Amino acid sequence: MILTTHGPRRMAGLARCARTFLADRSGAVAIEYGILAVMIAAFLISVAALGDTVLTHLFERVASHMFGDGGGGGSS
């Protein structure tokens, strides 16, 4: 085992570097924007995948209510 006098200084430098890294908030904002972008993309992909089915069902229900095809909302 080799003992050197650089160990405590290196540990102090590492601790100082870690404190500086944790105190820096500029990267946190970029990460938050990245997470927000991923969430919006996931929402848009899910709407694109399910949108046709959901919109078709919605318009069919609205039409049935408007034109009285069993919806009970319109006059025929």
URBEL-V213855 format. One record per run of one state. SS is the DSSP state (A for helix, B for strand, O for the rest). FROM is the first residue (numbers start at 0). TO is the last residue. If there is no record, write none. Layout:
BEGIN
<<SS:FROM:TO> <SS:FROM:TO>>
END
This chain:
BEGIN
<<O:0:4> <A:5:22> <O:23:24> <A:25:66> <O:67:75>>
END
